[in-house]
Amino acid sequence: MELIVPILVALIAGIVSFIGLVISKENKISEFRQTWIDELRKDISDYIAYTDKHSFYYKITSQNNIKAGGSGGLQKEGLDLYLNEYHIVYSLYSRIKLRLYPKDEGQPKCSIINCLYSWIKSHFFAHKTKSAS
């Protein structure tokens, strides 16, 4: 009987310790998931903000160029800013894509990536086709 009590105490302590370890692991996984979601949300909001800013800037500078007697589009200094902004937007798009699909395989045909790419095409390339016609 004297030997059973310490064994039971050790067994109970081991079980409690194991349960605490499992709970701690689950909490850490939840923290990683929340961080991942927060970073994805930030990238998506930055992506939309840069795309809108870029689209608005292109529209305004093209109109100002036409008012000044030009053919529309961007001048040299505007083109540098345009390309820099495009680089930032495409970088954000790539980060979002890599976060959602770290591997090339298994990407669904209709996804948030396709929506974001459609967004970038409509905001960046719509003005080129309008000003070209």
PLY file of the C-alpha trace (Angstrom):
ply
format ascii 1.0
element vertex 133
property float x
property float y
property float z
element edge 132
property int vertex1
property int vertex2
end_header
0.00 0.00 0.00
2.85 2.37 0.76
4.15 1.96 -2.79
0.80 2.53 -4.53
0.21 6.10 -3.22
3.42 7.61 -4.68
2.79 5.81 -7.98
-0.77 7.18 -8.17
0.44 10.70 -7.32
3.11 10.49 -10.04
0.57 9.12 -12.55
-1.92 11.92 -11.81
0.84 14.53 -12.05
1.92 13.05 -15.40
-1.64 13.15 -16.77
-2.16 16.76 -15.64
1.18 17.75 -17.15
0.31 16.07 -20.47
-3.10 17.80 -20.62
-1.40 21.15 -19.92
1.07 20.49 -22.72
-1.72 19.70 -25.21
-3.66 22.85 -24.25
-0.51 24.96 -24.55
0.19 23.54 -28.01
-3.36 24.28 -29.18
-3.10 27.86 -27.91
0.17 28.38 -29.78
-1.35 27.05 -33.00
-4.28 29.45 -32.55
-1.83 32.34 -32.10
0.01 31.40 -35.31
-3.28 31.18 -37.21
-4.43 34.56 -35.92
-1.10 36.14 -36.89
-1.39 34.58 -40.36
-4.92 35.92 -40.78
-3.95 39.39 -39.54
-1.00 39.58 -41.97
-3.18 38.38 -44.84
-5.82 41.01 -44.04
-3.16 43.72 -43.91
-1.72 42.67 -47.28
-5.18 42.57 -48.88
-6.10 46.01 -47.51
-2.73 47.44 -48.63
-3.25 45.84 -52.04
-6.65 47.45 -52.47
-5.45 50.82 -51.16
-2.41 50.93 -53.47
-4.48 49.84 -56.44
-7.08 52.54 -55.83
-4.39 55.17 -55.22
-2.56 54.16 -58.35
-5.72 54.15 -60.44
-6.75 57.58 -59.17
-3.26 59.01 -59.76
-3.18 57.67 -63.31
-6.61 59.08 -64.06
-5.75 62.55 -62.71
-2.34 62.79 -64.41
-3.78 61.58 -67.72
-6.52 64.21 -67.57
-4.00 66.92 -66.67
-1.79 65.82 -69.56
-4.72 66.08 -71.98
-5.65 69.54 -70.60
-2.04 70.64 -71.14
-2.25 69.62 -74.80
-0.74 66.15 -74.48
-2.16 62.90 -75.74
-2.98 61.54 -72.28
-1.02 58.99 -70.31
1.90 59.69 -68.03
4.95 61.89 -68.40
8.45 60.67 -67.41
8.16 61.60 -63.72
4.67 60.11 -63.55
5.84 56.95 -65.26
8.53 56.38 -62.62
5.97 56.68 -59.84
3.55 54.49 -61.80
6.13 51.72 -62.18
7.15 51.96 -58.52
3.52 51.69 -57.42
2.93 48.81 -59.81
5.90 47.00 -58.28
4.44 47.46 -54.78
1.00 46.24 -55.87
2.39 43.21 -57.65
4.60 42.43 -54.65
1.54 42.50 -52.38
-0.35 40.32 -54.86
2.49 37.79 -54.82
2.65 37.77 -51.01
-1.08 37.12 -50.82
-0.82 34.38 -53.42
2.06 32.69 -51.61
0.23 32.88 -48.30
-2.88 31.26 -49.72
-1.17 28.77 -52.03
2.43 28.05 -51.02
2.60 25.35 -53.71
1.58 25.67 -57.35
-0.63 22.64 -57.28
-4.27 22.53 -56.32
-5.25 26.15 -56.85
-8.97 26.49 -57.41
-10.08 28.23 -60.58
-12.30 30.68 -58.73
-10.50 32.06 -55.73
-9.56 35.22 -53.91
-6.37 35.30 -55.99
-8.36 35.44 -59.21
-10.52 38.20 -57.75
-7.45 40.21 -56.73
-5.83 39.70 -60.11
-9.02 40.84 -61.83
-8.98 43.87 -59.55
-5.42 44.78 -60.51
-6.15 44.29 -64.21
-9.25 46.45 -64.06
-7.49 49.25 -62.18
-4.11 49.25 -63.89
-4.87 48.27 -67.43
-8.36 49.77 -67.93
-6.87 53.26 -68.16
-4.39 52.24 -70.83
-7.13 50.91 -73.07
-9.32 53.96 -72.47
-6.55 56.44 -73.22
-5.36 54.45 -76.26
-8.79 54.63 -77.93
0 1
1 2
2 3
3 4
4 5
5 6
6 7
7 8
8 9
9 10
10 11
11 12
12 13
13 14
14 15
15 16
16 17
17 18
18 19
19 20
20 21
21 22
22 23
23 24
24 25
25 26
26 27
27 28
28 29
29 30
30 31
31 32
32 33
33 34
34 35
35 36
36 37
37 38
38 39
39 40
40 41
41 42
42 43
43 44
44 45
45 46
46 47
47 48
48 49
49 50
50 51
51 52
52 53
53 54
54 55
55 56
56 57
57 58
58 59
59 60
60 61
61 62
62 63
63 64
64 65
65 66
66 67
67 68
68 69
69 70
70 71
71 72
72 73
73 74
74 75
75 76
76 77
77 78
78 79
79 80
80 81
81 82
82 83
83 84
84 85
85 86
86 87
87 88
88 89
89 90
90 91
91 92
92 93
93 94
94 95
95 96
96 97
97 98
98 99
99 100
100 101
101 102
102 103
103 104
104 105
105 106
106 107
107 108
108 109
109 110
110 111
111 112
112 113
113 114
114 115
115 116
116 117
117 118
118 119
119 120
120 121
121 122
122 123
123 124
124 125
125 126
126 127
127 128
128 129
129 130
130 131
131 132
